[in-house]
Amino acid sequence: MNYVKDPAAVLDYTEDWSQWLGTDTISSVTWTVPTGITQTSTSSTTTTATIWLSGGTIGTTYNVDCKIVTAGGRTDARQLQITIATK
């Protein structure tokens, strides 16, 4: 997914895995955030993974990775692209 974020904003981004999961559930989530943008917190449910981000440099696009492991032993990953721009 591609998002635009103001450098002064502190925003949450949620990945919904429910359709992919079927009856399986998320047991762990790992976020990887590049230097230049700040992870302020994370949370998850049995079907979603959420990250809160702050900062960033105007004109820069950051690739933020989300990796989950399910109760059934499956692993998958998704990437968010966060472009920093004045809004």
C-alpha positions, 0 to 999 in steps of 0.5 A: 500500500502507498500512503502520503504522510506529513512529517509533523503527523503521527499516524497509524497504518493497519494491515488487515490479513483476515481474508488471507488468514481464513480461519487461521490467526496471527500469533506474532507480528514483526515490523521493520522500519528504515532509518529516517522515520520513527515507529512510535508503537505497534499493536495487533489482533488475531487478524490485523497488524498496526504501526504508528509512525512519526517524522520523516523527510519531505520528498522521501519514500520509506518502505516499512515491512510487516511480517506475520507468523500465524498460529497454523505456522504460516508466514507472510509479509507485506510492505507499506510505502510511506511518502513524506509530503507537506499536506 
